[in-house]
Amino acid sequence: MIRNRIFILTFLLLTSIFGSCQTSYHTEIKEYVDFLKKENVSAKDYILKQWEENDMVVVCERDHAEMTQYDLIQDVISSDYFVKNVGHVFIEVGSITVQDRLLKFLNTNYANSQQRENELVQIYRDFAWPIWDKSNSYFMLSKISEMNQQLKPEDKIQVYAIDEVIPQKGSVKSKEDFLRFEKEYQNHDRDSVMAENIIAKFDSIQSDSPRKKCMVIMNYRHAFLKNVRNEKIIDDGTPLFGNKIGTVPCVGSILANKFPNKVASVYVNAMTVGTPNGLRPIQGGKWDASFKVLAKEDVGFDFEKSPFGVDSLDIWGFSKPEHTYADVFTGMVYYLPFEKHIRAHGLENLIDQECLDEIYLRLKIYTELYGGEIDKKDMKDIFKYKEGTYWNLKECEEDINYWINKDTSTSQKQVKYAEEIAPYIDFLRNQNTSAKDYILSLFEQKDMLILSERLHPELTQYEMILDILRDTYFINNIGHIFIETCGRYQEENIKSYLNDSLTEDEAEKLLIHICRNNRAHPVWDYYNFYYFLKEVRKINSSTDKNIQIYPTDLKVTWKELDKTTYNKNVKAKFGDRDNRMADYIIKKYDAIQNGNSARKKALVIMNYRHAFALHFKNVDNVGGFLMDNYGDKVGNVMINSFTFGAYRSDTDFDVEPIQDGKWAAAFKALNKDDIGFDFTDNVFGNDHFDYWPYSKHNHVYSDVFDGMVFYKQTYEQKIVFGIPNLVDDNFLNEIKRREKIVNTPREDSVIWKMNEIEDRIHLFCTDSLKAKINQWLK
């Protein structure tokens, strides 16, 4: 009975309407925000659209080492449109010296991934002189090779490295050898050389290939459609940029002049260069603030007739302003904010014993010429794969946040607060472990970790979880995930979606099928389920150690159900649902332990009470069953949420902050919104467990959870509904049939709206909720 009440309560919470939260911002960014409100084309679709009117699309790569931009580029390259109509990619990264080897690699079928990796790493060691240590293009080329193996010969993707020639392996044994080579082969303008290489190959593509279009990936100013000037000098009179004052040729400009009206250039959001403060956000943070206000992280648009396009080209800081963004780019794509960018260097096997002497000699010559030092014994470790972020990320965030003022935030350096929350604040001052790092650290002692998902449709918790999944520690040591939000009938479909080589259309169709049939609910239109699977598939595309997801909920085959069979075969099992889910997890996890997988740990994602370590009156929980079975090898973590107040009826109840708002107020006072810690022996863990108000008990938080992560205040969370293309005419009728079995069908207009992605945080961010938090702050 209580189980059913919770089910109804949760459903009603998601469909009730409360007050709204607004994000206010400086008037100077209003024109950007107003413009962006109307822009809804994804970054991928915007880039693909450029080929409708152009033969050549130049993508302006941001920081050479940044990884996520290549997720976007790979999505574009993997699209059916690109395969059938474009098919050619020119890359700045990589010398034309390796071109023949690269094409042979991309057009060879390999028996396994190890063969592919062995061949590619040999080429990658010779990509540049002395070495190229950025990881992203390696993974792109590996993925294209995998794609090509599934494509017809005429559809294979061809990649052309077009940078200057470099010395052949073993031909340079001293700095004098290199200087002679440089004088003979590299004493030319590099952009002109790269452009000539592109033009020569593209002319042959135009005459010989059925696919007449191409992508060109160029970093920074090489993608500009107009040349720029280099004017700034440093104290000793030498140029701040490059080695000469005057006009700086740009590959994009040369191509645009060669192929008039057939070349587009797309800027990928990055930072300025050549400013007194070094790398900083564009326009002092105004651009990024505008995207942040609207929570837009994946969008593309033309610069023409936009407030962005008329801004001075401040990414080029080496001369007086002479160009606008619209002068040098067709448009831009904004793909993820800076804090989600990943910079990666090295490969696990970039340096081995066979190549060590050759690479060391190159680096030794290079350091003799240009400075620095290299220790041979450290080289294998130096060039191992490593991830990081921007060194000045905090300063960049400050620049961006300057233009934003949330009505629930504070600009005070010191916030006054009530004495009642002083113990919480005193404890939190010394807690500085991020949510991600805290969760990963628990796996050092635990084999299984349960995350207590907050409200099912909340999106930002899955952004945090995906950050964890992208970590190399998770990929190498954990790799298994059990989820509540899908029935076991979809297990094989999810396995296929995450692991099989599918075309883009095949993958999307399979994902929509999973979303349409994943649960005992007539339809599950929460965006984060779709988003989560899609992002895990992307992670798997860049690693040989695929992450596996196991759905744990009841098996439901809707096509076989009517009202009678639904009540008998589905609804009748609700009472012991937790026991059934736990039993499945135990059997599957034991099979993993006894099987061939080198990874023996698992993450379990359970909503709300299902993650509790204890059973409560008339309510059993998955977490309790797992801990009963595995003991101390299982841990559980609460993700910050809210609790419930007075419950008067199924349509009349209150949403309340935990501990009457004291917890949230303490985090707010210290401006901490990404942190994790244990509940043992501290003020949070000793509080009465008010997260479960439905039966009397004397438990405290440390009885129920090992710890918690606080990731974003309620007003910064996103309650996102809608899945693109979820509903078509056939599925509309199926939803209505299912809803008639369970309850009463909704209006067609309501069901069609499930195709639209919509943030409904306003359902929960109530004035009452905010007031109860702010009552502890002065």
Secondary structure, DSSP 8 states (H G I E B T S, - for coil): -HHHHHHHHHHHHHH-------EEE-GGGHHHHHHHTT----HHHHHHHGGGT-SEEEEEE-STTBSHHHHHHHHHHHSHHHHHHT-EEEEEEEEGGGHHHHHHHHT---SSHHHHHHHHHHHHTTSSSS---BSHHHHHHHHHHHHHHHS-GGG--EEEEEE-----TTS--SHHHHHHHHHHHS-S-HHHHHHHHHHHHHHHHHHH-S---EEEEEEGGGG-SS-EEE--B-TTS-BSSSS-SEEE--HHHHHHHHSTTSEEEEEE--EEBSSTTSSEEGGGGHHHHHHHHTT--EEEEESTTSTTTTSB-TTB-SSS---BHHHH-SEEEEES-GGG--EEE--TTSS-HHHHHHHHHHHHHHHHHH-----GGGHHHHTS-EEE--TTHHHHHHHHHTTEEETT----SS--B-GGGHHHHHHHTT----HHHHHHHHTTT-SEEEEEE-STTBSHHHHHHHHHHHSHHHHHHT-EEEEEEEEGGGHHHHHHHHHS---HHHHHHHHHHHHHTSSSSS---BHHHHHHHHHHHHHHHT-SS--EEEEEE----GGG--HHHHHHHTGGGGGGHHHHHHHHHHHHHHHHHHSS-S---EEEEEEGGGG-SS-BTTB--HHHHHHHHHGGGEEEEEE---EEEEEEETTEEEEE-GGGGHHHHHHHHTT--EEEEE-TTSTTTTSB-TT--SS----BHHHH-SEEEEES-GGG--BEE--TT---HHHHHHHHHHHHHHS----HHHHHGGGS-EE-GGGT--HHHHHHHHTTB-
